[in-house]
Amino acid sequence: MAPSTESVVHVNFSNPRSFATKFKSHLKETFFPDDPFRQFRNEPPLRRTKKALQYFVPIFEWLPKYTFSMFKYDVLAGITVASLAIPQGISYAKLAEIPAIYGLYSSFVPPLIYAVFGSSKNIAVGTVAAASLLIASTIGDVVSPTADPTLFLHLVFTATFITGIFQTALGLLRLGILVDFLSHSTITGFMGGTATIIILQQLKGFLGVTHFTTKTDVVSVLRAVFSHRNEWRWESAVMGVCFLLFLLFTVQLRKRLPRLFWVSAVAPIVTVLIGCIIAYFLRGHDAIQTVGHLKKGLNPLSIRYLNFNPKYLTAVVKAGIITGILGLAEGIAIGRSFAIMKNEQTDGNKEMIAFGLMNIAGSFTSCYLTTGPFSKSAVNFNAGCRTAMSNVVMAFCIMLTLLFLASVFSYTPLVALSAIITSAMLGLIKYEEVYHLFKVDKFDFCICMAAFFGVTFISMDVGLMLSVGLSIVRALLYVARPATAKLGNIPNSTLYRDIEQYPAATSVPGVLVLQLGSPIHFANSTYIRERYL
């Protein structure tokens, strides 16, 4: 009988990695998943410098390849966006409770900065309604824009500076992950709630009311409107309704005939010009309030006006950080959406740095917070822009307006601006998306409603924090209570599926096959143990 031989299987174990190596690997995976330095790590010094410059300053990458045929498209897009930026800039400045001219200033310098550092070819830079209102309400809690307008304006510049520092720091530290906590349901609810209170606030302009509240909740706004019925002017209301119907007609025309998108794009400037003509012939008539004097000239320096007085610093920092996060969420989301349509890529961290730098430069040059608003970016995209040069063209058009046409827009009726704002805000209330959330995911619907009702009935920052808090709770619940499914074998196959979803699936005798929706760790280990027992 032959002696039995025992087979021995040797297992090769690699040497364990040191703590420093593992820590470095985890940091790279978290903050540098795209490995940005890989493309020029092994290049010669001169070529490495060139590629690094092109990477960190995107204009050096696309400008050498720029052609005249691309410029023709960018000129058309830039002029079209400028026709929208002028009335919106004036409108949103009034929404921020600052002089209208600063809305035009904010559409001149920041687009030039973005053209140099921005990575998106489709974003058009400008002010946004939600951030404008949030700045006014937050800083208005400590300084009245009517009692001390100079100090209020200086604090707005300071909040813009803090926004720029905050956004630049997030980009340099590659902390774009923080923006990802603003889920789609949060943004939908917040923008819908903000649009609702902005629309209600425009009743002041439609009715010609001069005394109004600085609060943003629905109850305070409606109380202010109906408590000053003696100030209502029917002339202003009729003009406002006519302007609003005209703007809504152009929006519907664009939806039915997409090739006529330019009609809705130029409708706001047409509204302003018609309003200016009417106000000019009715000057001296108290029923039609106008913007007032707009000083000619380019942006004056404002760096010396930054105010870091501890008495106001808390409100200023709060306004700067919250509006900074909102600006990043809107700008990056819009840039990515349009990039996907063209099968292109945008770098979120570069976008944060670009937004931060343009807000820092803006705070030094009499501008307030700017980002990539949806309305201007959509017009820019539909007009066929090819590069960020469209922002340069838009800025050039704004420069000409500031130098030669500012006095013309001083006759702009406030009711025309109210109609423009109302028309823009109606497009931000996404009824279909809210209904879709209700049908698909009830928790997401609750998050959306928390943002909406928090904004409309309490305040913008409270509504945003409530929604973000619920989103984080939901993420933690997914981690602590992962979905578990008992799997069974599909007959006549090698597939294993959830036996509750596939009743025909059969269990393996003596074996329990579980599918977990999350890795096992301390937060869910007890729950998983209870589930499988």
Stockholm file with secondary structure:
# STOCKHOLM 1.0

chainA/1-533         MAPSTESVVHVNFSNPRSFATKFKSHLKETFFPDDPFRQFRNEPPLRRTKKALQYFVPIFEWLPKYTFSMFKYDVLAGITVASLAIPQGISYAKLAEIPAIYGLYSSFVPPLIYAVFGSSKNIAVGTVAAASLLIASTIGDVVSPTADPTLFLHLVFTATFITGIFQTALGLLRLGILVDFLSHSTITGFMGGTATIIILQQLKGFLGVTHFTTKTDVVSVLRAVFSHRNEWRWESAVMGVCFLLFLLFTVQLRKRLPRLFWVSAVAPIVTVLIGCIIAYFLRGHDAIQTVGHLKKGLNPLSIRYLNFNPKYLTAVVKAGIITGILGLAEGIAIGRSFAIMKNEQTDGNKEMIAFGLMNIAGSFTSCYLTTGPFSKSAVNFNAGCRTAMSNVVMAFCIMLTLLFLASVFSYTPLVALSAIITSAMLGLIKYEEVYHLFKVDKFDFCICMAAFFGVTFISMDVGLMLSVGLSIVRALLYVARPATAKLGNIPNSTLYRDIEQYPAATSVPGVLVLQLGSPIHFANSTYIRERYL
#=GR chainA/1-533 SS CCCCCCCCCCCCCCCCCCHHHHHHHHHHHHHCTTCTTGGGTTSCHHHHHHHHHHHHSTHHHHGGGCCHHHHHHHHHHHHHHHHHHHHHHHHHHHHTTSCTHHHHHTTTHHHHHHHHHCCCSSCCCBCCHHHHHHHHHHHTTTSCTTTSHHHHHHHHHHHHHHHHHHHHHHHHTTCGGGGGGSCHHHHHHHHHHHHHHHHHHTHHHHHTCCCCCSCCSHHHHHHHHHTTGGGCCHHHHHHHHHHHHHHHHHHHHHHHCGGGHHHHHHHHHHHHHHHHHHHHHTTTCTTSCBCCCCCCSSCCCCGGGCCCCHHHHHHHHHHHHHHHHHHHHHHHHHHHHHHHHTTCCCCHHHHHHHHHHHHHHHHHTTCCCCBCCHHHHHHHHHTTCCSTHHHHHHHHHHHHIIIIIHHHHTTCBHHHHHHHHHHHHHTTCCHHHHHHHHHHCHHHHHHHHHHHHHHHHTCHHHHHHHHHHHHHHHHHHHHHSCCEEEEEECTTSSCEEETTTCTTCBCCTTCCCEEESSCCCTTTHHHHHHHHC
#=GC SS_cons         CCCCCCCCCCCCCCCCCCHHHHHHHHHHHHHCTTCTTGGGTTSCHHHHHHHHHHHHSTHHHHGGGCCHHHHHHHHHHHHHHHHHHHHHHHHHHHHTTSCTHHHHHTTTHHHHHHHHHCCCSSCCCBCCHHHHHHHHHHHTTTSCTTTSHHHHHHHHHHHHHHHHHHHHHHHHTTCGGGGGGSCHHHHHHHHHHHHHHHHHHTHHHHHTCCCCCSCCSHHHHHHHHHTTGGGCCHHHHHHHHHHHHHHHHHHHHHHHCGGGHHHHHHHHHHHHHHHHHHHHHTTTCTTSCBCCCCCCSSCCCCGGGCCCCHHHHHHHHHHHHHHHHHHHHHHHHHHHHHHHHTTCCCCHHHHHHHHHHHHHHHHHTTCCCCBCCHHHHHHHHHTTCCSTHHHHHHHHHHHHIIIIIHHHHTTCBHHHHHHHHHHHHHTTCCHHHHHHHHHHCHHHHHHHHHHHHHHHHTCHHHHHHHHHHHHHHHHHHHHHSCCEEEEEECTTSSCEEETTTCTTCBCCTTCCCEEESSCCCTTTHHHHHHHHC
//
